[in-house]
Amino acid sequence: MQLKEIGLQLCTCTWIEIMTCIGITFYLLYISENRLALITILAFSPLIGFHFAVSRTIKDEHCVTCGESN
């Protein structure tokens, strides 16, 4: 994988949501808010799952990440 492809992959909504969920969850675990960390995971999981399902089913010639096209 080329560096440009990796950069474009990290710009997708799904990866931004995953990184946000991980960051919030680790911060909440760091400050010992285990229940809020679990709620965060439960809140983000359906959204992340939906984005993965949509990205798997839709095959488009244009890359929707960062406004670039393949």
Buried (B, 14 or more C-beta within 10 A) or exposed (E): EEEEEEEBBBBBBBBEBBEEBEEBBEEBBEEEBEEBBEEBBEEBEEBBEEBEEEBEEEEEEEBBBEEEEE
